[in-house]
Amino acid sequence: MVVDILSKIKQGHKISGFSWGELCQDILDHQKLRVDTKRITKGRHSVIKTQINKHLFAYISDKVLVSEININSFLDYAQFRRINYPEVTDETIRNEHTTINSIFKFAHRNGYTPVSRVHVEEIRITEVSRRDAFTIHEFKVLQHDAHSWIRQTDGNDHPIVSTISTGHICISMITKDPRKISILTNSVWF
């Protein structure tokens, strides 16, 4: 045991009562600096923070010492998520696995643990789902292009016709079913 500890110290690893919560706070602080330097977005930082606070701390308490976490500690994480959140998708779990391993890569790089990667359940995504929401930028581009296209095809420069048609296209794209909005507006979908 003493030889083990001395070996870890010689390799530059910190030997202390460093907790999982402290490690996660360090990674959040590090990621905040990455937001400030535009390496990641505020949204990504928010996702990481939510994953840590809502799910990772529910799986392993923030009070647990990092030295008590081993390479196999996260093997059952995916199953834990499926049991506690039946609506969770495999894509979400895979994203959380990425966050978990980025935490350990950071911890290893900073000498908090000799483990640079943990084992997680292998999840193969056979079909990537499309998200249902547009970003603000995507919606603005869609709205602008639809507005321009309507003016070209209709030959009608009347603003109300162009606005209604543009709205029709945008809502149809969002709902993924042009018939829904056609029924509401009693218009014909081309």
Number of C-alpha atoms within 10 A of each C-alpha: 6 7 8 9 13 13 12 16 13 10 11 16 19 17 15 10 13 16 19 21 20 16 19 23 16 15 19 18 13 13 21 19 13 15 16 11 10 10 11 14 15 15 10 13 18 14 15 20 19 12 19 23 16 11 17 22 16 14 15 17 13 19 13 16 17 21 17 10 16 14 14 11 14 21 15 13 19 21 14 15 20 14 11 11 11 10 9 13 14 16 15 13 19 18 14 20 22 14 18 21 18 16 21 24 19 19 22 17 15 13 18 22 22 20 17 17 19 19 15 19 14 10 12 9 10 6 7 8 9 6 6 9 11 12 8 9 9 11 15 13 12 17 17 13 13 20 21 13 15 20 19 11 8 12 10 12 11 10 11 10 15 20 16 14 19 22 16 20 21 20 15 17 16 13 14 11 11 18 15 13 19 15 11 9 11 9 12 10 12 4
